Amino acid sequence: MKDFQLLTFIFQLFFVPLHAILCAKMKIILVIALVAAAMLLLSVGVIFRKDHSFRSQHIHENERMRKDHIHCSTAQDKELRRKKLKQIDTKNL
């Protein structure tokens, strides 16, 4: 009989959903702790950098993109419009 009680306890411990065990206050505390841990882990890179900032996400500031002559879409659009205007001007002269 004791073996059966032990097995039912283990079953309840591992297979009963967590929300059935925890009360509402415990759920809120658990969610806050998980969000705080996630924010801490995501900010580790910023905290331990010398300048304490994120790297720029702009294409024009990326060395590899500049090397491959890749620009942002707005800059490429401006460049193509200028080329088109120069072609039109040279044809009309």
Secondary structure, DSSP 8 states (H G I E B T S, - for coil): -HHHHHHHHHHHHHHS-HHHHS-HHHHHHHHHHHHHHHHHHHTHHHHTSSS-S-----GGG-HHHHHTT---HHHHHHHHHHHHHHHHHHHH-
